[in-house]
Amino acid sequence: MYPVQDVDAILLLSLSVAAKRRPADLTEIITAIDLAHDAIPSGNKLSDAFARMSAYGLVIEIEGDYTLSADAQEMMTSQRKNDDTEKKLFRLKEHLANYHRKGEHAAILIPSDQLLAAIAAFRAGKKTAGRNLLRDKPKAVWIPTKELANFKGKPFPSKRRKT
């Protein structure tokens, strides 16, 4: 697959997070994109990325929600867990550049209006959901360090000088 766009790798990475347990809807995908990339691409770019990735058989639609195909999941499992997001995106773009289409797949065409509505829903939820800084914080329960360290009733080891 050549040329590879940045949005393609961002979409696959965010779908791997959003659709981990079950297929994700557009708002969950947008939330994962914001989590992974800290910026949401425009509706047209995301719509084109969905069309490209589904035409290559990497994104599939299940009952109106979206998830990764088996090939895309294999691509994601080959990622290193200790890498930061930028390295994961770079390696994912390398995998996408070396990927060759296996058979014909139907492209998923998502109107940009639908994506813009999902982005607006995400931003509205982001404003309301949050931590209330004025609320009282729960008080921590104090546990003496002696009880914490010596929980089995054994005596502490003596401090001997090593010679």
LINDA-V175524 format. One record per backbone hydrogen bond with DSSP energy under -0.5 kcal/mol. CO is the residue of the C=O (numbers start at 1). NH is the residue of the N-H. Records with the same first field share a line. If there is no record, write none. Layout:
CO: NH / NH
//
This chain:
5: 9
6: 10
7: 11
8: 12
9: 13
10: 14
11: 15
12: 16
13: 17
14: 18
15: 19
17: 20
24: 66
25: 29
26: 30
27: 31
28: 32
29: 33
30: 34
31: 35
32: 36
33: 37
34: 38
39: 41
42: 46
43: 47
44: 48
45: 49
46: 50
47: 51
48: 52
49: 53
50: 54 / 108
51: 55
52: 56
53: 58 / 59
54: 57
55: 105
58: 69
60: 67
62: 65
65: 62
66: 24
67: 60
69: 73
70: 74
71: 75
72: 76
73: 77
74: 78
76: 79
80: 83
84: 88
85: 89
86: 90
87: 91
88: 92
89: 93
90: 94
91: 95
92: 96
93: 97
94: 98
95: 99
96: 99
101: 103
107: 109
108: 110
109: 111
111: 114 / 115
112: 116
113: 117
114: 118
115: 119
116: 120
117: 121
118: 122
119: 123
120: 124
121: 125
122: 126
123: 127
124: 128
125: 129
131: 133
132: 135
144: 148
145: 149
146: 150
149: 151
150: 153
158: 160
160: 162
161: 163
//
